[in-house]
Amino acid sequence: MILEALASDGLPVPRLIANNMGEYVLTVKLNKYHLQTFLEGSITPYNSQSEKNLCSVGEMLGKIQCSLSKLALLPTGIGKKYFDYFTEDSALASHEETISLATEKGDQEIVDILQHKITLIKKYHGLNFDFSRITQQNTHGDYTTNQVLFSTSGIVGVIDFTSACVHPLCWELLRAFLHGEPTVLSGIFNEEKWLKYVDAYSRYTSLTQYDYDIALPLYIYQNLLAEYFIGYYQTKYHNKHILYDNAVRNHQHTLVLDSFLAQK
């Protein structure tokens, strides 16, 4: 349904392929599989997008969200209930528990990151958001440069809509920027590039001033309350280092945004 809707609006997404029984999803031992068309292109490493390509990424996200807005609402990802469940108290307890585990395993980097997250939770204590004023609609759900295929002519595909859901649109907009903008690796939030990126996005999807006002604090607060490292310890996934890298990257984003807001 999602891919068909996007394709009908001319967006470069893969198409599902039916099997001999006319089915698009095959279930084997509780695992679900599907086959889709191949899109030829290349992904770029995190934080390596040119300004032109990054603006294209923002523009494409605007197109995707505009197209998906025509569908019935998908399940909610990050919303008010998320923050009702992931509270400061539960986050502090979870971080302390993971610190103990990381200490036992000698993972000092994880210990340092979680201790810093605890300090920042206390700094941002009591931060509240009026979700009735936040634009929350259908979106890709995991939109980063890893999901966008490029050729020499520009974007030729967007993949992996398995996480599609309802998010605050400003949250996913900012997340994609932080994963693509090179200066983030140097600890810098480049406001000039952010505004150009937002301008490209806004050609297809409009957000309110409140959305933009809370985008950075919302992203920081959500990252502080989330416990990403526990998944790294608990998973049996053979590429578990990816979970580790993602957790470290998310904290780097938090530091970049916190530093930027402190200078405002």
Number of C-alpha atoms within 10 A of each C-alpha: 8 16 18 14 16 20 15 12 14 11 18 19 25 20 15 17 14 14 12 7 6 8 11 14 14 13 9 8 5 7 7 9 10 13 14 12 10 11 15 10 15 16 16 15 11 18 18 17 19 12 16 12 18 25 23 18 30 27 20 22 26 23 21 21 20 19 22 24 16 11 13 9 14 16 12 18 18 16 14 13 10 14 16 9 11 15 15 22 11 14 19 21 13 16 26 16 13 20 22 12 16 20 14 10 9 11 12 13 12 20 19 13 18 24 16 14 24 19 14 17 21 11 10 15 11 10 11 12 14 9 12 8 11 21 17 22 20 25 28 24 21 18 24 24 25 18 18 21 21 19 12 8 6 13 18 17 21 26 17 16 17 10 13 19 21 22 22 23 26 23 23 20 21 20 19 21 25 27 23 26 24 20 15 21 18 9 16 16 23 15 10 9 17 19 12 16 24 23 16 20 23 16 13 17 19 16 15 11 11 14 20 16 11 17 20 19 20 18 19 23 20 17 18 26 23 21 20 20 21 19 14 19 14 9 11 9 11 7 10 14 11 12 18 18 12 14 21 17 16 21 19 18 22 24 20 21 20 17 14 16 12 7 6 5
